[in-house]
Amino acid sequence: MKKTSILIALCCGALWSIPAFSQAAGGTSDQDFVNMAAQTDMLEAHLGQMAADQASAQGVKDFAQMLTTDHTNDYQQLSMAATKAGLTVPKGLDATRDKMITPFEKLKGAAFDHHFTQAMVAGHQKAIAEYQKEANNGQNADIKAYANQALPTLQKHLEQARDLQKSKSAKKTM
């Protein structure tokens, strides 16, 4: 179980550090942001669907359903803004994010709940930072507006993930 926890932590950290690496290499473009946002939406919707089957706490299942719905809708909004801006939107998970799902496939019940909420807190913190950067510094007005419009939903997700993390329903049990 300890190896699984470490693997999940490394995968989640890698997921959310990718935008930081691209920024360190000279800043992100609107296309880089669109890629990151689309990958994040698809990953979180997928993990939300997994939680419907693998989570044990009803609060985690409810949160996961909200994530699936919100990130599916967000992906559609992103697609419209990107099309208007002449940018392309990824249609499937990239290999890096696809590999990040694997550790979650091995978890069930309370262990899934714990790692899922932990990943959602860390992921939403980093996503919010990237969306704020785009809202403030993006080059395309449509993409900036999209980022600004999506921020309240991401902030709501972060707060709810934090609440779940604090609750007994997502505490790790061995």
C-alpha positions as CSV (number, residue, x, y, z in Angstrom):
1,M,0.0,0.0,0.0
2,K,2.9,2.3,0.8
3,K,4.4,1.9,-2.7
4,T,1.0,2.6,-4.2
5,S,0.7,5.8,-2.2
6,I,4.2,7.0,-3.3
7,L,3.4,6.1,-6.9
8,I,0.1,8.1,-6.8
9,A,1.8,11.1,-5.3
10,L,4.5,11.1,-7.9
11,C,2.0,10.8,-10.7
12,C,-0.2,13.6,-9.4
13,G,2.9,15.8,-8.9
14,A,4.0,15.1,-12.4
15,L,0.6,15.9,-13.8
16,W,0.4,19.3,-12.3
17,S,4.1,20.3,-12.8
18,I,4.0,19.9,-16.6
19,P,2.6,23.5,-17.1
20,A,5.3,24.8,-14.8
21,F,8.1,23.1,-16.8
22,S,6.8,24.7,-20.0
23,Q,6.6,28.1,-18.4
24,A,10.2,27.8,-17.2
25,A,11.2,27.1,-20.7
26,G,10.1,30.5,-21.9
27,G,6.4,31.0,-21.0
28,T,3.3,29.4,-22.2
29,S,1.4,30.4,-25.3
30,D,-2.4,30.3,-25.6
31,Q,-2.1,27.0,-27.4
32,D,0.0,25.6,-24.5
33,F,-2.8,26.7,-22.1
34,V,-5.5,25.1,-24.3
35,N,-3.6,21.9,-24.3
36,M,-3.1,21.9,-20.5
37,A,-6.8,22.9,-19.9
38,A,-8.2,20.2,-22.2
39,Q,-5.9,17.5,-20.8
40,T,-7.0,18.5,-17.3
41,D,-10.7,18.5,-18.2
42,M,-10.4,15.0,-19.8
43,L,-8.4,13.6,-16.9
44,E,-10.6,14.9,-14.2
45,A,-13.8,13.8,-16.0
46,H,-12.3,10.3,-16.3
47,L,-11.2,10.1,-12.7
48,G,-14.6,11.4,-11.7
49,Q,-16.2,8.5,-13.6
50,M,-13.8,6.0,-12.0
51,A,-14.9,7.3,-8.5
52,A,-18.5,6.4,-9.2
53,D,-17.4,2.8,-9.1
54,Q,-14.4,2.8,-6.8
55,A,-15.1,5.3,-4.1
56,S,-16.8,4.3,-0.9
57,A,-18.0,7.6,0.6
58,Q,-21.2,9.1,-0.8
59,G,-19.7,12.6,-0.5
60,V,-16.7,11.5,-2.7
61,K,-19.1,10.0,-5.2
62,D,-21.2,13.1,-5.3
63,F,-18.1,15.3,-5.7
64,A,-16.9,13.0,-8.5
65,Q,-20.2,13.3,-10.4
66,M,-20.0,17.1,-10.2
67,L,-16.4,17.0,-11.5
68,T,-17.4,14.8,-14.4
69,T,-20.3,17.1,-15.3
70,D,-18.4,20.3,-14.8
71,H,-15.2,19.3,-16.6
72,T,-17.2,17.8,-19.5
73,N,-19.0,21.2,-19.8
74,D,-15.8,23.1,-19.4
75,Y,-14.1,21.1,-22.2
76,Q,-17.0,22.1,-24.5
77,Q,-16.6,25.8,-23.5
78,L,-12.8,25.5,-24.1
79,S,-13.4,23.9,-27.5
80,M,-15.6,26.8,-28.6
81,A,-13.2,29.5,-27.4
82,A,-10.2,27.7,-29.0
83,T,-12.0,27.2,-32.3
84,K,-12.9,30.9,-32.3
85,A,-9.2,31.7,-31.6
86,G,-8.0,29.4,-34.3
87,L,-6.4,27.0,-31.9
88,T,-6.7,23.2,-31.7
89,V,-8.0,21.2,-28.8
90,P,-6.7,17.7,-28.0
91,K,-9.4,15.1,-28.4
92,G,-7.9,12.4,-26.1
93,L,-5.6,12.0,-23.2
94,D,-1.9,12.2,-23.9
95,A,0.3,9.3,-22.8
96,T,1.5,11.1,-19.7
97,R,-1.9,11.7,-18.3
98,D,-3.1,8.3,-19.4
99,K,-0.4,6.7,-17.3
100,M,-1.6,8.8,-14.3
101,I,-4.9,7.0,-14.3
102,T,-3.2,3.6,-13.7
103,P,-2.5,3.9,-10.0
104,F,-6.2,4.8,-9.4
105,E,-7.3,1.7,-11.2
106,K,-5.7,-0.4,-8.4
107,L,-7.6,1.4,-5.5
108,K,-11.0,0.8,-4.1
109,G,-13.0,2.1,-1.2
110,A,-11.4,4.3,1.5
111,A,-8.0,4.1,-0.1
112,F,-9.4,5.4,-3.4
113,D,-11.3,8.2,-1.6
114,H,-8.2,9.3,0.2
115,H,-6.0,9.4,-2.8
116,F,-8.6,10.9,-5.1
117,T,-9.4,13.8,-2.7
118,Q,-5.7,14.4,-2.2
119,A,-5.1,14.5,-5.9
120,M,-8.1,16.8,-6.5
121,V,-6.8,19.3,-3.9
122,A,-3.3,19.4,-5.4
123,G,-4.5,19.4,-9.0
124,H,-7.0,22.2,-8.6
125,Q,-4.5,24.4,-6.7
126,K,-2.1,24.2,-9.7
127,A,-4.9,24.4,-12.3
128,I,-6.2,27.6,-10.7
129,A,-2.7,29.1,-10.8
130,E,-2.4,28.3,-14.5
131,Y,-5.9,29.7,-15.3
132,Q,-5.1,32.9,-13.4
133,K,-1.9,33.3,-15.4
134,E,-3.8,32.9,-18.6
135,A,-6.6,35.2,-17.5
136,N,-4.0,37.9,-16.7
137,N,-1.4,37.3,-19.4
138,G,-2.9,35.4,-22.3
139,Q,-2.6,36.9,-25.8
140,N,-6.0,35.9,-27.2
141,A,-9.0,37.7,-25.7
142,D,-11.3,34.7,-26.2
143,I,-8.9,32.3,-24.4
144,K,-8.4,34.9,-21.6
145,A,-12.2,35.3,-21.2
146,Y,-12.6,31.5,-21.1
147,A,-9.9,31.2,-18.4
148,N,-11.6,34.0,-16.3
149,Q,-15.0,32.4,-16.7
150,A,-13.7,28.9,-15.7
151,L,-11.9,30.1,-12.5
152,P,-15.0,30.2,-10.2
153,T,-15.8,26.5,-11.0
154,L,-12.2,25.4,-10.3
155,Q,-12.2,27.4,-7.0
156,K,-15.5,25.7,-6.0
157,H,-14.0,22.3,-6.8
158,L,-10.9,23.1,-4.7
159,E,-13.0,24.1,-1.7
160,Q,-15.2,21.0,-1.9
161,A,-12.1,18.8,-2.3
162,R,-10.6,20.4,0.7
163,D,-13.8,19.9,2.7
164,L,-13.8,16.2,1.7
165,Q,-10.2,15.8,2.6
166,K,-10.9,17.1,6.1
167,S,-14.0,14.9,6.5
168,K,-13.8,11.4,7.8
169,S,-15.1,10.0,4.5
170,A,-11.8,10.6,2.7
171,K,-9.4,9.8,5.6
172,K,-6.9,7.1,4.8
173,T,-7.6,3.9,6.5
174,M,-5.2,1.0,6.6
